[in-house]
Amino acid sequence: MAKRWGAVLLAACACLVVRAEEGPGERPWTDRLADQNVTLVVADETYNGFLVPPPTDAAFRFKLAETGDTIAIRWSSLAPEERKRVQKFFGIAVEDGRLVWGAKVKGVRLRLKSGKSVAGLECPERAQPGRRCLKSATAYYFVGAEDVEKEEPAEFSESDVYNAKEYYERKLFERPPGEDAAAHEELARLCATIGYYEKAVEHYEIEKLIDPRCEERVHALREEAAKKFSEQLAEKLYLQILADKLGGDFASALKKMEAFGRNFSESEYRTRVESLRAEVEKGFQESFSKQIVTMYYYQMGVLIRERMAKKLRLDAQGRPVPLEPGKQIATTHGHVLRGRLLEDTPEHVEIQSGDTKIEIKRKEIMAMTDCDLSEAAGAIDPTFAELKAYVTNEDDLGKDLAVRIAKLLHLDEQQVRDTWQSRFNALATYDDGVLKKTPIFVVRQTAHFGVGSWLCDGAKEIMRQKFGEPPPVAKRPANDLNNDPEASDDPEQWWKAQSSETKYEMLRAFAGMKLFRMKNLRIDPCPDCAGKGFHEILTPEGKKDVLCLTCRGLQALFKVEFE
């Protein structure tokens, strides 16, 4: 019974480990341990068996001689002297509680005038003028030459100055394994020891392909490396979930948690991930509305600009050209082929280009996208009336917004619409004398009609109700206008003369009044005429009041605030 409880205690704590370099001509350390009987002392109980490589950064495995069972033993479950003795069997070293591997290399330690010190391997190839470069296993450090007070030599293990990937690449460069199965196995063991399990699995697989006879001998080692690699990926994904949660990106965190459940259901990190679920799901529900509402404001601007840039294509007679859907195919050889799609199979794609049928093998296709095959003689910009109708119609801009956001968030369109429509809804509870209200996520937006305020629906009536009847003002003389479209009373002619930014702001203002909840229509005095609606000019007949072309006699410019 005591031995059984002792065996349970063998799976308890942690310390960091890695083997030292093997001497020339020595048998691989895994082979040396396979037939070496070892006696362990744990909690004053003795156990006979065999050490099973490789050790990890937390524990090692031990095969009990009495039962043949293999158990995991955490390093901290051993007494300090016993721990050192077992680590020596594995050929490992531990300094200051950290992994140590590789040979000794010469470096430098710089004592700085600030009292700090920087130590590492000198990297002259990365140095900059007047600045020295030192590297450790995790970072590069640049030190100004004038900041160094004292320099002294230092000795480091390769694990201090190279990370596992760098160390592996150095060994690969020194002794490329080629088609030598034993060399691949040696690299696999090295990678497993330094924690580079991805490459360990890769080299075990290559060894098996070169020499299938080794399958039985290295199967357990490969499975252990694959398990450890899976655990590394699980740890990485867990840390990403944690970072998303702390950063408030609950949607990404929830998506990663679902991926974790699908791929790492047996991981030790599973319980940690599940412990975050309740908080992440709550945060997701709270941030869901905020994300959709925020995207509505942003995507409104994107869709308006896209619609402004969409030209109407015309034929030679000035008639609109209908859309002719087709496919554009980019090949691996750099060619681009366009045509009507006839057939799309796993083996090939067939298109019709004019009178020619073109069959393209699937392996030759780099990318295939939709395109318009119609030909036009010209194109014109959308009119003011068309753009205004688009941004004020729930079935146009309103629908496009819901479709765009649903596609970006992989949601149902109706779900997006419902969330948007309920953005002002809140739930309040009164408990123990305190009224608690759930937050609503709206951001007040501002859009300027500016010089286009005269085109705002009901602009004159708004001014008449607020300030009374405006003073009668004469129009500018025709010879003063010189057919300037800026002075035209035709909205379409005036619209053509405006800048893109003016048009964009006006369209946002129209949308804000019709598709959003308008909170306020600000009326600011016209800066050009000081709110009078006219300018005094000298004519041969004397002074005359003429219409201000900035406000068109409104005396003010409009600004829309909406949510």
Secondary structure as GFF3:
##gff-version 3
##sequence-region A 1 563
A	DSSP	alpha_helix	2	9	.	.	.	ID=ss1
A	DSSP	alpha_helix	29	34	.	.	.	ID=ss2
A	DSSP	beta_strand	37	42	.	.	.	ID=ss3
A	DSSP	beta_strand	45	52	.	.	.	ID=ss4
A	DSSP	beta_strand	59	64	.	.	.	ID=ss5
A	DSSP	beta_strand	70	74	.	.	.	ID=ss6
A	DSSP	three_ten_helix	75	77	.	.	.	ID=ss7
A	DSSP	alpha_helix	80	90	.	.	.	ID=ss8
A	DSSP	beta_strand	93	95	.	.	.	ID=ss9
A	DSSP	beta_strand	98	100	.	.	.	ID=ss10
A	DSSP	beta_strand	104	112	.	.	.	ID=ss11
A	DSSP	beta_strand	117	122	.	.	.	ID=ss12
A	DSSP	three_ten_helix	124	126	.	.	.	ID=ss13
A	DSSP	beta_strand	131	135	.	.	.	ID=ss14
A	DSSP	beta_strand	140	144	.	.	.	ID=ss15
A	DSSP	three_ten_helix	145	147	.	.	.	ID=ss16
A	DSSP	beta_strand	148	157	.	.	.	ID=ss17
A	DSSP	alpha_helix	158	161	.	.	.	ID=ss18
A	DSSP	alpha_helix	164	174	.	.	.	ID=ss19
A	DSSP	alpha_helix	181	194	.	.	.	ID=ss20
A	DSSP	alpha_helix	197	210	.	.	.	ID=ss21
A	DSSP	three_ten_helix	212	214	.	.	.	ID=ss22
A	DSSP	alpha_helix	215	246	.	.	.	ID=ss23
A	DSSP	alpha_helix	250	263	.	.	.	ID=ss24
A	DSSP	alpha_helix	270	309	.	.	.	ID=ss25
A	DSSP	beta_strand	312	314	.	.	.	ID=ss26
A	DSSP	beta_strand	325	331	.	.	.	ID=ss27
A	DSSP	beta_strand	336	344	.	.	.	ID=ss28
A	DSSP	beta_strand	348	353	.	.	.	ID=ss29
A	DSSP	beta_strand	356	361	.	.	.	ID=ss30
A	DSSP	three_ten_helix	362	364	.	.	.	ID=ss31
A	DSSP	beta_strand	365	372	.	.	.	ID=ss32
A	DSSP	beta_strand	378	380	.	.	.	ID=ss33
A	DSSP	alpha_helix	384	391	.	.	.	ID=ss34
A	DSSP	pi_helix	394	398	.	.	.	ID=ss35
A	DSSP	alpha_helix	399	409	.	.	.	ID=ss36
A	DSSP	alpha_helix	413	421	.	.	.	ID=ss37
A	DSSP	beta_strand	428	431	.	.	.	ID=ss38
A	DSSP	beta_strand	434	437	.	.	.	ID=ss39
A	DSSP	beta_strand	445	448	.	.	.	ID=ss40
A	DSSP	three_ten_helix	450	455	.	.	.	ID=ss41
A	DSSP	alpha_helix	459	467	.	.	.	ID=ss42
A	DSSP	alpha_helix	478	481	.	.	.	ID=ss43
A	DSSP	three_ten_helix	485	487	.	.	.	ID=ss44
A	DSSP	alpha_helix	491	496	.	.	.	ID=ss45
A	DSSP	alpha_helix	500	514	.	.	.	ID=ss46
A	DSSP	beta_strand	518	525	.	.	.	ID=ss47
A	DSSP	beta_strand	534	539	.	.	.	ID=ss48
A	DSSP	beta_strand	542	547	.	.	.	ID=ss49
A	DSSP	beta_strand	556	562	.	.	.	ID=ss50
###
